[in-house]
């Protein structure tokens, strides 16, 4: 096999974060007496969250700040008088209970049983560990790396340096970073000098300068690419 180590993003790569977010968002607001929160607040929340996650990727904000700030801004926008810090933690608790594996993921991971597999996610440690544990895939991965624990996030090179040190990886050419985000997964992998695979099930156009080594639209296509690279290596 050309690649010995596969680094997988988690949200919207191995797990459906849209479904996870929708359920957690609905549940946490329902607990506070807002049963129609999905219709009333989600669009604003997504706008705020997108900006803040972009700030996180650029190192302008920490995860702990993001956890509270996204709800502080949301509550301010809608005139809601609730404690953003407490609410933010409750939301994370609900996120950790949601497990929605993307179709084909389990089969794909099992097909790589001879390789070293690890998760590299910009998400919150406790949330991501809980979701992976509930999915039954914990033992599939040699390690699970979160930006909260490491103190850096994709695409920053420091997070990749930490992973390579912990896994004692010497040869970058044997590593493939797989993820759905051009700005964090692919750019981060490219800048660190490793091959990248863009998981793009919605067939979004890539009009930027960040170009992946491979682009796939489902996990069967990924397995086919890995077989081809294995045959040619």
C-alpha positions as CSV (number, residue, x, y, z in Angstrom):
1,X,0.0,0.0,0.0
2,X,1.4,3.4,-0.9
3,X,-0.1,4.9,2.3
4,X,0.7,3.4,5.7
5,X,-1.1,6.1,7.7
6,X,-4.5,7.7,7.2
7,X,-5.5,10.8,9.1
8,X,-9.3,11.3,9.0
9,X,-11.2,14.4,9.9
10,X,-14.4,13.6,11.8
11,X,-17.3,16.0,11.2
12,X,-18.8,15.8,7.7
13,X,-16.1,13.3,6.8
14,X,-16.8,10.2,8.9
15,X,-19.9,11.6,10.7
16,X,-22.8,13.7,9.5
17,X,-22.4,16.9,11.5
18,X,-25.5,18.5,10.0
19,X,-27.7,16.0,11.6
20,X,-25.7,16.1,14.8
21,X,-26.0,19.8,15.0
22,X,-29.7,19.9,14.2
23,X,-30.7,17.4,16.9
24,X,-28.4,19.0,19.6
25,X,-29.6,22.5,18.7
26,X,-33.3,21.4,18.9
27,X,-32.8,19.6,22.2
28,X,-30.9,22.2,24.1
29,X,-33.3,25.0,23.1
30,X,-36.3,22.8,23.9
31,X,-34.9,22.3,27.4
32,X,-35.0,26.1,27.8
33,X,-38.6,26.4,26.5
34,X,-38.0,27.2,22.8
35,X,-39.5,24.3,20.8
36,X,-39.2,26.1,17.5
37,X,-35.6,27.1,17.8
38,X,-34.5,25.4,14.6
39,X,-36.8,27.6,12.5
40,X,-36.3,30.7,14.7
41,X,-32.6,30.8,15.5
42,X,-30.6,28.3,13.4
43,X,-29.9,30.5,10.4
44,X,-28.4,33.2,12.6
45,X,-26.5,30.6,14.6
46,X,-24.9,29.2,11.4
47,X,-23.9,32.6,10.2
48,X,-22.3,33.4,13.5
49,X,-20.7,30.0,13.9
50,X,-19.2,30.1,10.4
51,X,-17.4,33.3,11.1
52,X,-16.1,32.1,14.5
53,X,-14.8,28.7,13.1
54,X,-13.0,30.7,10.4
55,X,-11.4,32.8,13.2
56,X,-10.5,29.5,15.0
57,X,-8.7,28.2,11.9
58,X,-6.7,31.4,11.6
59,X,-5.7,31.2,15.3
60,X,-7.7,34.3,16.2
61,X,-9.9,32.5,18.7
62,X,-9.6,29.5,21.0
63,X,-12.2,26.7,21.3
64,X,-13.1,27.7,24.8
65,X,-13.9,31.2,23.6
66,X,-15.9,29.9,20.6
67,X,-18.0,27.6,22.9
68,X,-19.5,30.7,24.6
69,X,-19.1,33.4,22.1
70,X,-21.3,31.8,19.4
71,X,-24.2,31.8,21.8
72,X,-23.5,35.2,23.3
73,X,-23.8,36.7,19.8
74,X,-26.8,34.6,19.0
75,X,-28.6,35.7,22.1
76,X,-27.7,39.3,21.6
77,X,-29.1,39.2,18.0
78,X,-32.4,37.8,19.1
79,X,-32.7,39.6,22.5
80,X,-32.6,36.4,24.5
81,X,-31.5,36.7,28.2
82,X,-29.7,33.4,28.9
83,X,-26.2,32.6,30.2
84,X,-24.1,31.9,27.1
85,X,-21.4,29.9,29.0
86,X,-23.8,27.5,30.7
87,X,-25.9,27.2,27.5
88,X,-22.7,26.5,25.4
89,X,-21.7,23.6,27.7
90,X,-25.2,22.1,27.6
91,X,-25.1,22.2,23.8
92,X,-21.8,20.3,23.8
93,X,-23.3,17.7,26.1
94,X,-26.1,17.2,23.6
95,X,-23.7,17.1,20.7
96,X,-21.8,14.3,22.4
97,X,-24.9,12.1,22.4
98,X,-25.4,12.3,18.6
99,X,-23.9,9.6,16.4
100,X,-24.6,9.7,12.7
101,X,-22.0,7.7,10.6
102,X,-21.9,8.6,6.9
103,X,-22.9,5.7,4.6
104,X,-20.0,3.5,3.7
105,X,-17.6,4.7,6.5
106,X,-17.6,1.5,8.5
107,X,-16.9,-0.7,5.4
108,X,-14.2,1.7,4.2
109,X,-12.4,1.8,7.5
110,X,-12.4,-2.0,7.8
111,X,-10.9,-2.1,4.3
112,X,-7.8,-0.3,5.7
113,X,-7.2,-2.8,8.5
114,X,-3.6,-3.2,7.5
115,X,-2.9,0.5,7.8
116,X,-2.6,2.9,10.8
117,X,-5.7,5.0,11.2
118,X,-6.1,8.2,13.3
119,X,-8.6,10.9,13.7
120,X,-7.5,14.5,13.5
121,X,-10.4,16.9,14.4
122,X,-10.8,20.6,15.3
123,X,-13.7,19.7,17.5
124,X,-14.1,19.5,21.3
125,X,-12.3,16.6,22.9
126,X,-15.1,15.3,25.2
127,X,-17.7,15.6,22.4
128,X,-15.6,13.8,19.8
129,X,-14.5,11.0,22.1
130,X,-18.1,10.4,23.2
131,X,-19.4,10.2,19.6
132,X,-16.6,7.9,18.4
133,X,-17.1,5.7,21.4
134,X,-20.8,5.5,20.8
135,X,-20.2,4.6,17.2
136,X,-18.2,1.5,18.2
137,X,-15.2,2.7,16.2
138,X,-12.8,3.7,19.0
139,X,-10.7,0.5,18.6
140,X,-10.4,1.2,14.9
141,X,-8.2,4.1,15.5
142,X,-4.6,4.1,16.8
143,X,-5.2,7.6,18.2
144,X,-7.7,10.4,18.3
145,X,-6.3,13.9,18.1
146,X,-8.3,17.0,19.0
147,X,-7.4,20.6,18.6
148,X,-8.7,21.4,22.0
149,X,-6.2,19.0,23.6
150,X,-3.2,19.9,21.4
151,X,-3.7,23.7,21.5
152,X,-3.5,24.2,17.8
153,X,-6.0,23.5,15.0
154,X,-6.0,22.6,11.3
155,X,-4.6,24.1,9.1
156,X,-1.8,25.2,11.5
157,X,1.4,23.2,11.0
158,X,1.8,22.7,14.8
159,X,-1.1,20.3,15.0
160,X,0.4,18.1,12.2
161,X,3.8,18.3,13.9
162,X,2.3,17.0,17.1
163,X,0.5,14.1,15.3
164,X,3.7,13.1,13.5
165,X,5.7,13.2,16.7
166,X,3.1,11.2,18.6
167,X,2.8,8.6,15.9
168,X,6.6,8.6,15.2
169,X,6.0,9.1,11.5
170,X,9.2,9.6,9.5
171,X,8.1,9.5,5.9
172,X,5.5,12.1,4.9
173,X,5.0,10.4,1.5
174,X,3.3,7.5,3.3
175,X,0.6,9.6,4.9
176,X,-2.8,10.7,3.5
177,X,-5.0,13.4,5.2
178,X,-8.7,12.9,4.4
179,X,-11.3,15.5,5.1
180,X,-14.2,17.6,3.8
181,X,-12.7,21.0,4.4
182,X,-10.5,22.7,1.9
183,X,-9.6,25.4,4.3
184,X,-8.5,23.2,7.2
185,X,-8.0,19.6,6.2
186,X,-6.7,20.0,2.7
187,X,-4.8,23.3,3.1
188,X,-3.3,22.1,6.3
189,X,-2.1,18.8,4.8
190,X,-0.8,20.5,1.7
191,X,1.1,23.1,3.6
192,X,2.6,20.4,5.8
193,X,3.8,18.4,2.7
194,X,1.5,15.4,2.8
195,X,-1.0,14.1,0.3
196,X,-4.6,15.0,0.8
197,X,-8.0,13.6,-0.2
198,X,-11.0,15.9,-0.4
199,X,-14.3,14.2,0.6
200,X,-16.8,16.2,-1.5
201,X,-20.1,14.4,-1.6
202,X,-22.1,17.5,-2.6
203,X,-19.7,18.1,-5.6
204,X,-18.9,21.6,-4.6
205,X,-16.8,23.6,-7.0
206,X,-13.2,24.3,-5.9
207,X,-12.4,27.8,-7.2
208,X,-9.6,28.4,-4.8
209,X,-5.8,27.8,-4.8
210,X,-6.0,24.8,-2.4
211,X,-5.9,21.7,-4.6
212,X,-6.2,18.2,-3.1
213,X,-4.2,15.2,-4.3
214,X,-7.5,13.3,-4.7
215,X,-11.1,14.2,-4.7
216,X,-13.9,11.7,-3.9
217,X,-17.6,11.9,-3.7
218,X,-18.3,8.7,-1.8
219,X,-16.4,6.1,0.2
220,X,-16.5,3.4,-2.6
221,X,-14.6,5.8,-4.8
222,X,-12.1,6.3,-2.0
223,X,-11.5,2.5,-1.7
224,X,-11.1,2.3,-5.5
225,X,-8.4,5.1,-5.4
226,X,-6.6,3.3,-2.6
227,X,-6.6,0.0,-4.5
228,X,-5.2,1.8,-7.6
229,X,-2.4,3.5,-5.7
230,X,-1.6,0.2,-4.0
231,X,-1.4,-1.5,-7.4
232,X,0.9,1.2,-8.9
233,X,3.2,1.5,-5.8
